[in-house]
Amino acid sequence: MDTFYVTTPIYYVNDVPHIGHAYTTIAADVLARYHRQLGEDVFFLTGTDEHGNPAARAAERRGVTPQQHVDEMVVKFRELAQQVDATNDFFIRTTDKEHCDRVQAFIQQLYDRGKIYKKSYRGLYCSACEAFYSEKDLVDGHCPDHDTAPEEVEEENYFFRLSDYQEQLLAHFDDHPDFVMPRSRFNEARSFISQGLDDISISRAALEWGVPVPWDRDQVVYVWVDALLNYITALEYSGGESRLERFWPADYHLMAKDILKFHAVIWPAMLMAADMELPQHLFVHGYLLMGGQKMSKTRGNVLDPFAVMDKYGVDAFRFYCFREVTFGQDGVVSLEGFENRYNSELANELGNLLSRTLAMIRKYNGGALPPPAEGGELALAAATMGADVAAAMKTVNLTAALESIWSFVRALNRYVEENAPWQLAKDEARRPALEAVLYNLAEGLRISAIHLYPFIPSTAARIIGQLGYQPGDAGLASGEAAWGSDATGQQIEPGEPLFPGLTETAATAP
Ligand code: MSP
């Protein structure tokens, strides 16, 4: 059986989760659900990055211990995963003892192999990024991401021989043109490597909140080394037996561009140093922006995903994220844009289409789904959509996949108008044509629901249920999307409108 392993970054717990965290988690969930539909053996990992300065400082500000702070904050991140309907197979915390033990074993192994050495170091350190900067990387003397002045730090640290891996990394990039996607991010990472790599400090002396360096308890492991290792430690301890062999190398690490360098340079070099395989792909999506600015905790322009989901439902939020902003690019999100799409697309083009179809089946066919019909052009369009979705999902083009599905939903809307079942119903001689039109609409909706399932899972299940199918037998899980592949004749079960509230019209036949 094919396996599929997808990860999100593990999120910092210095503040509450925001829409950007929800975004990556939903994207990973869409992929996980899609690959399960394909019948693959899937592992989907998310979690929290709990060590390091920001968490320790946040605890200090609140007057609690770091452990108390992270124990409280992690609740919100677990809730976020649940609330966006993420089907993650495990939630890793870097404070898990099992993780910490394995981080120690990993760096001990590199130390024993001579990949790590001690030296005294002086540098400019941004504690919000947890990274050292050289003068040339700063903008007016400030961190390019946080706009704060870095501190000058001088310590004795352990260094990882990153510079040894430059050639090997470049060769890997050249041999694997889709190692980093999209292409612009690949070029960015490759060009960074080709400019030359310095060894990096992988321990901190002044910090207490971290994993102790096993051979020198005065130091803790650099938080990024600790964090990156989550992708393999989780596989080792999340189940009864290690899943490392089954799922490593990962298929996709998802992230935004802020952490590309860590994933495209340091992480592969660490794996090379340990003689481990590299992940197959890093997919770098864009930033969700509000009013043209990246949303971030420090800038305080954060849209609360909990509030949006409470008001409009999780699926509407999941849909909006990938519909509004091309996955892979930056894009602006707003409440206004959200409400527009909710009204015009979800409530009208999808919700209303279902309620009209069901109302007509009830009115003209006693509520029974008519027998299968040929489908004609609609069936062809459904097959084309299926092929387009598969091609788009293969390259993680979530927006293109959704666009193909939506073109088909629009074709269904046109089909109702062009075939005017209410006219056919006036003439008993045209009864076979009427039944065929009603079947085709229902079948088009069933197939749309199957393709929509990874994006809007509960809505897809409700569509299937209202059409009178059991969620299990309508191929939601197996993606059984061929025209006419499911039994019919059952009674439909109209229910509440899919997306109520704004402009959805009543479920009556025209
Ligand atoms: N802890 C590190 C990651 C370690 S992974 C081994 C970290 N955490 S974070 O909380 O800052 O999360 C950063 C990630 O959150 C981004 O890479 C992205 O996945 C997501 N996003 C945060 N803000 C975002 C937007 N405004 N838009 C899109 N994604 C956003 O970095």
Residues whose N, C-alpha, C, O or C-beta is under 5 A from the ligand:
A	BS01	MSP	P9 I10 Y11 Y12 G20 H21 Y23 T24 D49 A227 L228 M255 A256 I259 G286 Y287 L288 K294 M295
